Every structure is written in structure tokens, then in C-alpha cells.
Amino acid sequence: MGYELYENGPAEKRLFIVPDAGHAKALSFDPEGYQREIAEFLSAYVSTRPQEAEEAGNNSRKHAVQVQGAGS
């Protein structure tokens, strides 16, 4: 199901699969990888400067990250 949701999502996105991790278990199986993926996504799509966010039209709602275990 996770792959279907990812394929059909219209926003900028990344899919992070943790082998052998069940549904919603990616963080507990691979905390370093999970945190790295979240940090990289946020740094790519969410501005830490208010002016940049305003100039970009505050598009943060158009971006999504889906992180899941391989068993989802």
C-alpha cells in the first residue's frame, strides 16, 4: 500500500524503505537513516528563513515525505 500512496502522491516526495521494518517501525529499526532522510528532505524543501519562505509562496504544504518499513 505504501508504494501505491507514494506513486499517486502529487507533491515533491521521497520514499525511504527500511528492510525488515514493519509498518511505522522505520525509526526504531534505522534511527540514523530515518533522521538523515527527514533532515535532508526538510533542508531541501523547507526554508529556515522567513523571507525565503514568503518569496517561495510558502510552498511547504506541497511537499511530503513518506517514511515506512518495508513490511508496509
N, CA, C and O of each residue as an XYZ file, in Angstrom:
288
protein
N       0.815     -1.199      0.000
C       0.000      0.000      0.000
C       0.860      1.265      0.000
O       0.509      2.254     -0.642
N       1.974      1.235      0.711
C       2.851      2.399      0.764
C       3.365      2.819     -0.596
O       3.481      4.010     -0.884
N       3.674      1.835     -1.437
C       4.151      2.155     -2.782
C       3.054      2.827     -3.606
O       3.325      3.757     -4.365
N       1.817      2.355     -3.457
C       0.700      2.961     -4.188
C       0.487      4.408     -3.760
O       0.283      5.284     -4.600
N       0.533      4.654     -2.471
C       0.377      6.024     -1.980
C       1.488      6.916     -2.506
O       1.242      8.047     -2.926
N       2.700      6.405     -2.483
C       3.842      7.176     -2.978
C       3.686      7.481     -4.464
O       3.862      8.624     -4.886
N       3.360      6.475     -5.250
C       3.219      6.653     -6.701
C       2.140      7.668     -7.053
O       2.272      8.390     -8.042
N       1.093      7.733     -6.272
C      -0.032      8.594     -6.589
C       0.017      9.960     -5.917
O      -0.841     10.804     -6.174
N       0.995     10.186     -5.071
C       1.115     11.483     -4.407
C       1.607     12.546     -5.370
O       2.616     12.336     -6.043
N       0.925     13.682     -5.458
C       1.286     14.708     -6.431
C       2.426     15.626     -5.997
O       2.960     16.359     -6.829
N       2.809     15.608     -4.744
C       3.800     16.552     -4.225
C       5.222     16.037     -4.412
O       5.442     14.871     -4.742
N       6.188     16.939     -4.190
C       7.580     16.514     -4.127
C       7.659     15.490     -3.010
O       7.059     15.678     -1.952
N       8.396     14.407     -3.234
C       8.418     13.360     -2.232
C       9.660     12.503     -2.345
O      10.371     12.525     -3.349
N       9.900     11.751     -1.291
C      10.974     10.769     -1.253
C      10.431      9.555     -0.517
O       9.634      9.690      0.411
N      10.854      8.389     -0.924
C      10.419      7.167     -0.275
C      11.634      6.533      0.395
O      12.644      6.270     -0.256
N      11.531      6.295      1.672
C      12.609      5.704      2.458
C      12.107      4.366      2.991
O      11.205      4.325      3.827
N      12.689      3.277      2.509
C      12.280      1.935      2.915
C      13.368      1.329      3.792
O      14.546      1.341      3.436
N      12.967      0.805      4.927
C      13.890      0.125      5.835
C      13.571     -1.365      5.760
O      12.498     -1.792      6.187
N      14.492     -2.156      5.223
C      14.246     -3.595      5.119
C      13.926     -4.214      6.488
O      14.545     -3.877      7.497
N      12.967     -5.108      6.494
C      12.542     -5.851      7.689
C      11.826     -5.016      8.737
O      11.459     -5.547      9.786
N      11.616     -3.747      8.496
C      10.864     -2.918      9.444
C       9.392     -2.987      9.059
O       9.046     -2.834      7.888
N       8.551     -3.211     10.014
C       7.114     -3.247      9.757
C       6.547     -1.843      9.669
O       7.281     -0.855      9.679
N       5.233     -1.775      9.583
C       4.529     -0.501      9.473
C       4.893      0.430     10.628
O       4.778      0.060     11.797
N       5.332      1.634     10.288
C       5.681      2.681     11.263
C       6.824      2.282     12.182
O       6.904      2.776     13.306
N       7.708      1.404     11.733
C       8.831      0.956     12.559
C      10.192      1.407     12.016
O      11.226      1.001     12.546
N      10.208      2.228     10.984
C      11.474      2.660     10.373
C      12.374      3.354     11.381
O      13.581      3.114     11.390
N      11.823      4.199     12.220
C      12.628      4.926     13.200
C      13.305      3.976     14.173
O      14.480      4.161     14.490
N      12.599      2.974     14.649
C      13.206      2.064     15.627
C      14.197      1.095     14.985
O      15.119      0.634     15.659
N      14.032      0.773     13.697
C      14.959     -0.125     13.022
C      16.202      0.588     12.496
O      17.290      0.014     12.484
N      16.045      1.818     12.067
C      17.170      2.573     11.485
C      17.066      4.041     11.876
O      16.745      4.881     11.035
N      17.335      4.367     13.152
C      17.172      5.756     13.589
C      18.075      6.741     12.841
O      17.652      7.859     12.547
N      19.309      6.343     12.532
C      20.213      7.241     11.797
C      19.689      7.534     10.397
O      19.649      8.689      9.972
N      19.289      6.493      9.689
C      18.771      6.669      8.329
C      17.497      7.485      8.322
O      17.315      8.357      7.472
N      16.615      7.206      9.263
C      15.349      7.926      9.371
C      15.603      9.414      9.596
O      15.053     10.259      8.889
N      16.434      9.725     10.576
C      16.721     11.126     10.889
C      17.432     11.822      9.737
O      17.180     12.997      9.472
N      18.318     11.108      9.051
C      19.017     11.680      7.896
C      18.020     12.028      6.789
O      18.078     13.118      6.220
N      17.104     11.099      6.483
C      16.110     11.335      5.434
C      15.226     12.536      5.754
O      14.973     13.374      4.888
N      14.764     12.618      6.981
C      13.912     13.732      7.388
C      14.688     15.047      7.285
O      14.180     16.029      6.744
N      15.915     15.064      7.801
C      16.730     16.290      7.765
C      17.019     16.725      6.330
O      16.929     17.912      6.016
N      17.365     15.782      5.461
C      17.654     16.125      4.061
C      16.411     16.656      3.358
O      16.489     17.621      2.599
N      15.276     16.032      3.608
C      14.042     16.487      2.984
C      13.697     17.893      3.449
O      13.395     18.768      2.637
N      13.745     18.103      4.750
C      13.404     19.425      5.281
C      14.361     20.500      4.782
O      13.934     21.608      4.459
N      15.648     20.183      4.715
C      16.600     21.191      4.244
C      16.395     21.503      2.760
O      16.701     22.608      2.311
N      15.887     20.551      2.010
C      15.646     20.777      0.588
C      14.367     21.565      0.319
O      14.300     22.330     -0.643
N      13.348     21.380      1.171
C      12.042     21.939      0.845
C      11.459     22.924      1.848
O      10.439     23.553      1.569
N      12.077     23.066      2.988
C      11.544     23.981      3.998
C      12.617     25.001      4.341
O      13.707     24.642      4.785
N      12.308     26.250      4.137
C      13.253     27.320      4.410
C      13.290     27.632      5.902
O      12.266     27.599      6.583
N      14.483     27.934      6.394
C      14.607     28.362      7.784
C      14.601     29.881      7.875
O      14.659     30.449      8.965
N      14.530     30.526      6.729
C      14.498     31.992      6.696
C      13.105     32.453      6.286
O      12.634     32.101      5.204
N      12.437     33.237      7.136
C      11.072     33.676      6.826
C      10.935     34.353      5.473
O       9.940     34.146      4.779
N      11.919     35.161      5.085
C      11.829     35.876      3.810
C      11.821     34.890      2.634
O      11.062     35.064      1.681
N      12.670     33.856      2.705
C      12.708     32.871      1.627
C      11.375     32.133      1.528
O      10.890     31.877      0.426
N      10.790     31.796      2.654
C       9.505     31.100      2.640
C       8.435     31.976      2.009
O       7.605     31.494      1.238
N       8.455     33.241      2.330
C       7.473     34.164      1.772
C       7.666     34.317      0.265
O       6.696     34.322     -0.493
N       8.920     34.441     -0.164
C       9.213     34.594     -1.587
C       8.831     33.340     -2.374
O       8.415     33.432     -3.529
N       8.971     32.188     -1.758
C       8.634     30.933     -2.426
C       7.139     30.662     -2.408
O       6.682     29.645     -2.928
N       6.387     31.558     -1.817
C       4.941     31.370     -1.755
C       4.528     30.383     -0.689
O       3.420     29.849     -0.718
N       5.426     30.140      0.254
C       5.164     29.208      1.346
C       4.622     27.889      0.808
O       3.529     27.458      1.174
N       5.401     27.255     -0.068
C       5.002     26.014     -0.722
C       5.210     24.773      0.124
O       5.102     23.659     -0.389
N       5.504     24.932      1.400
C       5.814     23.772      2.224
C       4.675     22.765      2.275
O       4.925     21.580      2.498
N       3.433     23.195      2.076
C       2.313     22.259      2.105
C       2.281     21.377      0.866
O       1.572     20.371      0.857
N       3.023     21.720     -0.173
C       3.009     20.947     -1.397
C       4.010     19.808     -1.363
O       4.093     19.043     -2.324
N       4.764     19.671     -0.302
C       5.811     18.662     -0.223
C       5.483     17.651      0.858
O       4.924     17.998      1.899
N       5.828     16.422      0.610
C       5.542     15.367      1.581
C       6.687     14.379      1.607
O       7.375     14.175      0.607
N       6.881     13.774      2.753
C       7.851     12.692      2.877
C       7.122     11.503      3.471
O       6.359     11.638      4.427
N       7.363     10.357      2.902
C       6.750      9.147      3.406
C       7.875      8.232      3.813
O       8.702      7.830      2.995
N       7.893      7.909      5.088
C       8.916      7.030      5.618
C       8.205      5.834      6.206
O       7.297      5.981      7.025
N       8.613      4.655      5.792
C       7.915      3.471      6.272
C       8.846      2.277      6.285
O       9.931      2.297      5.704
N       8.399      1.251      6.952
C       9.120     -0.010      6.940
C       8.814     -0.775      5.666
O       7.818     -0.512      4.992
N       9.673     -1.714      5.347
C       9.484     -2.493      4.125
C       8.253     -3.387      4.207
O       7.736     -3.804      3.171
N       7.776     -3.688      5.386
C       6.628     -4.558      5.543
C       5.304     -3.863      5.403
O       4.268     -4.494      5.616
N       5.282     -2.600      5.058
C       4.024     -1.840      4.962
C       3.309     -2.125      3.670
O       2.236     -1.574      3.423
